[in-house]
Amino acid sequence: MFDKAKAKVEARREAHRVPPALDAEQAASEAHERDKGLTKHHFEPHEHPCVRIEHLMKTFDGETQVLTDVNLTVWPGEVVCVLGPSGSGKSTMLRCINLLETPTAGHILIEDKEITGHLVTKEVNKLRQNLGMVFQSFNLFPNLTAKGNVMIGQTKVLKKSKAEAEAEALKQLDAVGLLDRADFKPAQLSGGQQQRVAIARAVAMHPDILLFDEPTSALDPELVRGVLDVMRDLAENGGMTMIVVTHEMGFAREVADRVVFMEGGVVVEQGTPEMVFDNPQNPRTAQFLGSIG
């Protein structure tokens, strides 16, 4: 019995052994060759990806493996939409990127700096300043107004003055069409309006990379369009790197530079929207897209 348990532990450890992260120049060169035909985004030969994920694994409770071997690179200014069935690992991957979940094994590098491993709280907090995130469930402070919700991160994390934070908050609320709701509290706003406040809050921090975790999934259908319009404007005019986990196929087809399909904790297929939607190469991708019309 003891030998079997020991063998199981050793097998698990072996499964979690991954190669070291690639050298930055080698990784950039390989990523350039691999990605240049898979995205509509233009990048120069000398550029480096701003996000590198190499052999990422995530296991919960030591048993349930959600991410098996995820490999992905994202380029500065690129809009990447991640699709896949429930349980495919797409949201877990996103949460690993900003360390809301701790990877079990593998490497995540932001601007060629590895963030996986033994980071102290101060380093993690600094990282999150450059990684904005918009959640499914808004996560607004109920006791603060829309303006207060957009200000709080600026004053607490960026150490901006109240006047600076207020000016930025009003600017971003105006950008999402909610300037006239600046003094409303979340309970006085619709779900779509709350999500737009959440987007304004994330953008007000001026992150290098903005992560969206199914931002419309908790909304009534009639409220979805307003949120997607805000995201579309960010993608087309904001010049921001965006990684969007979504079930909104029309949005992905129209806005994404690259579409990534995940299944079983790995990236199964990726390419331009035209490649993935109109001519999927993997049978599972075709089956998934066919099942949702």
Disulfide bonds with the S-S distance in Angstrom:
none
